[in-house]
């Protein structure tokens, strides 16, 4: 049972802003916003429940942005539109009492937990938001219609909560990119704020679906974050190699510098030198991640890869091998019956360009 503000104060636990409590209807939500909202200081965190520390980090980020007098609404709604045939709508955990505890402890002013009938009073909506080309890639290809359903409910909840700021986790990077694009394309008067992924101590990205993993499955699942970290470390090693090459005296040409570095350091990784010489950071990133995932595919139980993609954050299309700038390395896989996703942001080529000049 969720503690009241008085109980929380008596126990010494923080009494974060809880003027409105649990709200079930749009009418109650509007009344609470009118009573407790503040111009410029209204925020929303949208969830499907089963709240964990990742969700709590979103609520804390929202509270920090709007301050003590701001109004932070956490929505808890398992949206049927974004579950496809054979997906886990009925299996999806529903833990409202525990969710209230997490939300209010993190700083929520109210939790809006409507019924399906409240959100879709006329049944499934005939008019929906379409995700467009980006929504057909990666997660959209694996789960057709998922992003249309997600954007439709996000649009509805943005109208109902009328926030100045909306907070979403970077773990769902493609979702975040689509929400930002929808807000921009359709002129939603809201700032979309991304919050970094929260990970467990072993590196696994926090997810409500982690609870489905057995101990053996969890060991295999660590390959998702392991692949991302291996790619990040490989990129860092390449950049360090380029930095050492740039520091060689009397060298202006990138290839010459790397060649000299390779000759001077006979024990250096020849493949890394070759990759750096070609400026092919994207290829090395993909290869490093793929090695970890390939190993996990032979584990017991095995990891079954859905996709590994190095994409442009603007439209989630694959970047070229000579890409310079921001990219997202994204992965999705199944371990047993559980499907997991993860990603990491990367910056390709920036160090090389500043060292040798963008035109070299």
ABEGO torsion letter per residue (X at the ends): XBBBAAAAAAAGBBBBBBAAEBBABAAAAAAAAAAABBBGABBBBBBAEGBBAAAAAAAAAAAAAAEAABBBBBBBBBBAAABBBGBAAAABBBBAAAAAAAAAAAGBABBBBBBAAAABAAEBBABBBBAEAAAABEAAAABBGAAAAAAAAAAAAAAAAGBABBBBBAABAAAAAAAAAAAAAAGBBBBBBBBBBBBBAAGBBBBAAAAABBAAAAAAAAAAAAAAAAAAAAAAAAAAAAAAAAABBGBABAAAAAAAAAAABAABBAAAAAAAAAGBAAAAAAAAAAAAAAAAAABOBBBBBABBBBBBAAAGBBBBAABBEBBBBBBBBBBEABBBBBBBBBBBGAAAAAAAEAAX
